[in-house]
Amino acid sequence: MNGTHRRRRLRSILPPSIAIAAGLALAVSGLSALPAGAAGVDHLGVDFSQTTGAFRGGATGTLYGLGDDGVPSQSVLNGAHITNTSQKPPFGAQHPNGDALQVESSFFAGGGQDLYVYAQDMYPDWPYNGGTRPGDANGDGVWDYLPILKKVVEDVATTSKHPEKYVFIPFNEPDGGNWYPNWSTQKDQFLADWSAAYQVIQGVYAEHGLGHARVGGPGDSVWHPDRSADFLAYAKARSELPDIFIWHELGTYNLATFRGHHDEYTALLQRLGIAPIPVNITEFGMLRDMGVPGQLIQWISMFESEKVDAQTAYWNYAGNLSDNSSRNNGANGGWWMFNWYGDLAGSTTAQVTPPKLNTPDSLQGLAAIDTGARTATVLFGGGSSDVAVDVKGLDASTFGSTVDVRVRADRLNGAEGASLQPPVILSTTAEVTDGRLSVTVPNSDRYSAYQLEITPRLTDPQPVSADLVNSTEAENATLANATVYTQDPSREWSFMASGGKDVGSFNRAGSSATWNVTVPTTGDYRLSVLSGTNASPGQHALFVDGAFGRLVKYSADLGWGYRGTADATIHLTAGTHALSLRASVDGTTLLPGADITLDRFDLHDVTAGERATYPAVDARLSGGATLSWKHPAARGYASVTGDGAATFYATTAETGYYDVTTHFASTGRGATPSLVVNGRTVALPASTGPGVFDATVRLFLPQGVNELTVRAEAGTVLVGDVSTIRGAAQKAADADAALVFRSEAEALPLSGTAVVQTDPAGSNGSADAQGVVRHVGYLGNGPANTLTVPRPSGFAAGDYQLVIGAANADKSAAINYNPQVISRFLDVAEAGGATTRAAFRHNYSWSSYWDKTVPLTLSTDGGALSLGNATAYGPNVDTVTLAKFVGAAPSIAKRQTGLGAK
């Protein structure tokens, strides 16, 4: 970016769910572009002059969102900005992972503030103890649950580094089958048990000199005004009030009733003379809501408006933010919704008026303003009509009379779908009249959400994204021997499909889906198929204009409805082409695992590489960094000096080398930026005088979310943006033997029980010339059972990325609806150096491989790497890659001399 490119006027992006129809007008004006009540348009009112309080930021908490240390990755967790989570107690038997002590380090290292513990998850069954309150089995007068509870609190008090940040929940859904369902006959028992539990918790903390222990309750499965009133009155009288008041809001109807419940709760406190007690709705939403931006925004905006914390329900397994992140290190649509919400930290919320408040499955939104940064943001979605965002209350002293407006779109992309940076669908300037502005955003997708940002004029406004050249719903393709299914959102326990429908029964040799694409230029295009496999990998044949092109390999998913993405790059000439996915190459032989659900086909232009730019107005600023509007050549840049930092969350389509450019300005010589990449610092060149610069370094990045933080090692650095590109030159670096060592796992030295095994047909692993995939299994479960990676010549001490293609389908026996998945671990030991532990999330099949990138700092010049696990089995390993973290020395280019007058 050089600060001199032309501002791009309004354009509509191509996906049909957003705006593909020819001639569709995007409207921005000082007054409403369409009259209120115009056909097909929903109006969302936003008044930034009417603020509603400090941004709370707790509505994207999770129940069992963390599985193990490293699951999810630190970058995923930090970017999602999770402030509160509920986990199982140490050594709890309810689930095989999610132990609070195991995840506290990564949780508190990010945005974590409050770690809740479901104490009853010590029990191995659901409902707990068969649903019956335990008695006094030992006949010693001590209730059997109290020693269990005491151990939970003791483990935290004596082991945690942050016991003051814990909240203990002694009872989970006591009204819903867990010990106290009948209030008329069990009220006295519950209240007495609350006292006993409360006293045990406080007694442990007092014994260890930790002061007051925070306790949450009552923990009912739904709002009960009668039970709540009795409980609060009793607890007040005994000075045993909870520190956090807890209940659950799970069903779709709660989108209509929660605000009323919260009003009743507030009135109840006032009636009883109790000071305000914060609320955490520790379980909200249904399967249909998770990973779906347009659903999540309805819940998030509702909870934020009431300034309560809330946690997404735990319907599947621990470690993926309740289906709101993907694979080992990836973002899905839900993650971007979390990220956008977390970005509002430090702002003030403003009044929002949707068409119908408290109406499920309708347009809702939240708004926030940061007057210091001079930014105003609206997050909205959930409706099926175009949206006119009618803004008022924009203070001219903050924003001026002319503003820049940007809108990004976040689509449903499956729980395991790889969602890259949400595209800009609108970018323009607009005049503000009497503080008013109206923006009409085309929309026909109830599952999409949008981020609208308003700032003063920027030096480098983001252009409308143009890489997505075609998006086709699978049900709109020409189908043969396949069936269209409707995924009804009223089925709360179902996963949602893009466009509301998908294509299944794709299980005959003649099954096919064919559609046309028109591409603007001759070049390379990335086809991304939103799809679902049934717990095993699979394959389809991709035909282009009737000729077989290549196989598309799908990794395993939890089930046909639990969707992910599979990508394939193809070369196309300019013009129209027929693309076809088929279940057979020859029309006779069914490909292995071909029975795959097809949902949507997206075609991206990658001829010039995968590119993304992350502007400073979207960065998270800390340590005193601020947005600067002083210099014409650096308006909207982040001023970073001293302890200041600007943090960006960049997403990558694949693992490999990228050129990462820090676009910055300096008022003089010697301003020196540094780039911290997923925790590793990379030094960048200093400015050579006043002006605008691009500092570029080639780095080996993992697929998915990368945390990029710009700091100032000297002087003041004005950060405009950080950009990434992966094109031909970067891919060529992947094949440079001086930079990258890659090997099939079966070709490496093995010891002990580690053994080469052959995968079944349909594996998505790395195949030999005959199409056979082999892997190394039975690694670990003893110190001698290892795989060794030799250090090639020239791979001296320094920073590396170790990429392991691994499969892990380990589970424990089911006790309820949760898949009881288990993470596996490998210890990477450098001969003569350190050992690094890597976590491998469950990925559904022993023959379906995901890349796991493990950062290593090697201290010797040739010590081999040993992969093993002395105490438990590791994953199956297909491939091993060792790459130098920095692929080329940093460089700097001056784009402009001087910054212009202030």
Secondary structure as UniProt FT lines:
FT   TURN            16..18
FT   TURN            22..23
FT   STRAND          27..29
FT   TURN            36..37
FT   TURN            39..40
FT   STRAND          41..54
FT   TURN            59..60
FT   STRAND          61..63
FT   TURN            69..70
FT   HELIX           74..80
FT   STRAND          84..88
FT   TURN            90..91
FT   HELIX           100..109
FT   TURN            110..111
FT   STRAND          114..118
FT   HELIX           119..122
FT   HELIX           128..131
FT   TURN            137..138
FT   HELIX           145..159
FT   HELIX           163..165
FT   STRAND          166..169
FT   TURN            174..177
FT   HELIX           183..207
FT   TURN            208..209
FT   STRAND          214..220
FT   HELIX           225..237
FT   TURN            238..239
FT   STRAND          244..249
FT   TURN            252..253
FT   HELIX           254..272
FT   STRAND          279..284
FT   HELIX           287..289
FT   TURN            290..291
FT   HELIX           293..306
FT   STRAND          309..312
FT   TURN            318..319
FT   TURN            321..324
FT   TURN            327..329
FT   HELIX           333..342
FT   TURN            343..346
FT   STRAND          348..353
FT   TURN            357..358
FT   STRAND          364..370
FT   TURN            371..374
FT   STRAND          375..381
FT   STRAND          386..392
FT   HELIX           396..399
FT   STRAND          402..410
FT   STRAND          424..431
FT   TURN            434..435
FT   STRAND          436..441
FT   TURN            446..447
FT   STRAND          449..456
FT   STRAND          468..473
FT   HELIX           474..476
FT   STRAND          478..480
FT   STRAND          483..486
FT   TURN            489..490
FT   TURN            492..493
FT   HELIX           498..500
FT   STRAND          501..504
FT   TURN            509..510
FT   STRAND          512..519
FT   STRAND          523..532
FT   STRAND          538..544
FT   TURN            545..546
FT   STRAND          547..554
FT   TURN            560..561
FT   STRAND          564..572
FT   STRAND          575..582
FT   TURN            592..593
FT   STRAND          597..605
FT   TURN            607..608
FT   STRAND          610..615
FT   HELIX           616..618
FT   STRAND          620..622
FT   TURN            623..624
FT   STRAND          626..628
FT   HELIX           632..634
FT   TURN            635..636
FT   STRAND          637..640
FT   TURN            642..643
FT   STRAND          645..652
FT   STRAND          656..666
FT   STRAND          672..677
FT   TURN            678..679
FT   STRAND          680..683
FT   STRAND          691..701
FT   STRAND          704..714
FT   STRAND          717..726
FT   HELIX           728..734
FT   TURN            737..739
FT   STRAND          740..744
FT   HELIX           745..747
FT   TURN            752..753
FT   STRAND          755..758
FT   TURN            761..762
FT   TURN            769..770
FT   STRAND          773..777
FT   STRAND          780..789
FT   TURN            793..794
FT   STRAND          798..807
FT   STRAND          824..830
FT   TURN            831..832
FT   STRAND          835..840
FT   TURN            846..847
FT   STRAND          850..858
FT   STRAND          865..873
FT   STRAND          876..884
FT   STRAND          886..897
//
